[in-house]
């Protein structure tokens, strides 16, 4: 199987990730923070070390502001609903995933206003339009860092400057960029960052992070056991316990630990450069075929390793099915949980076949996919 669905979930993972998950399950799989025995202490140590590694990756000062969640959706809901109140206004864009758009639309029921800024047909956003949407009651801007549909890279640093200029909070959805693009909390004006553990961070599914770089206190969405202040009926009001009620996904976090270590050892620039080279080859090759439609930015420097295409005359689901069953190539067809993004690039009626390049793909994977697409396009 040639796996080119890394925008959904990275696969394979570094071997160390699988090993760490199994060690957590078999060697110290107790409840971290809920006991004083050696296994519980080892679990707590791994969790804290993972906070430190993530803080290092994003140049964040306080590891205790790294909150573990179960996925990016969990993180985004926690931030959006923990910040916004009745009477507030939030700005976002057409290129957002439903994990951003649906919580924001849900908050309309509670008197939170929103503006969804239109984007261009390559998936990019006009910063003048974004800044022009600011109102007196605007509290938060939420944007993706890289589109899950087109791979378009948003200018997060520039958006952060706009937020700082107007005294607004900035929540960055780094679902496609964490572990791939450089994100510097000290340089960028990012208040909150949400990301899954199972994509670019190379960890297992069922892991996610919310990274906090703001003095604004988030309201928790749930209460329960934390292993701290156990004599009190009131939920703790300090991070990370405030936002981490319940037992941690220790095996998942242990795997995430190894995923982040792999990234730090290999280097972000090395991983991004590898994926760009493969994507550049892919785009140049399939551009030779007039029956294949490519979406997203023209410049390779403005996109990550995500490439949506359509074969003229064929449904995207049919193309993906043929790639899977005839060529053993895994991709994702259809709509990609980003309905407004599909409208922006005019694929809302037909969907798209999305290829997601990862750190372990090779040139031969890309060339095999190119040959397969050329053969499929000749079916019509």
Protein Blocks (a to p, Z undefined) as FASTA:
>chain_A
ZZfklmmogcdddfklmmmmmmmmmmmmccehiacbfklmmmmmmmmmmmmmmmmmnopa
blmlpccdfbfklmmmmmmmmmpcghiacdddfkbcfklmmmmmmmmmnopacddddddf
kopacfklmmmmpcfklcbdcddfbdfklopacdfklmmmmmmmnopacdddfklmgoka
ccdfklpccfbdcddfklmnopaehiacddddbfbdcddfbdcdehiaklbcbdcfbdfk
lmmgcjddfklmmmmmmmmmmmmmnopklmmmmmmmmmmmmmmmmmmpmkbccedjfblk
lcccbdcdddehiafklmmmmmmmmnopacdehjehiaklmmmnopmmnopadddddfkb
cfklmmmmmmmmmmmmmmZZ
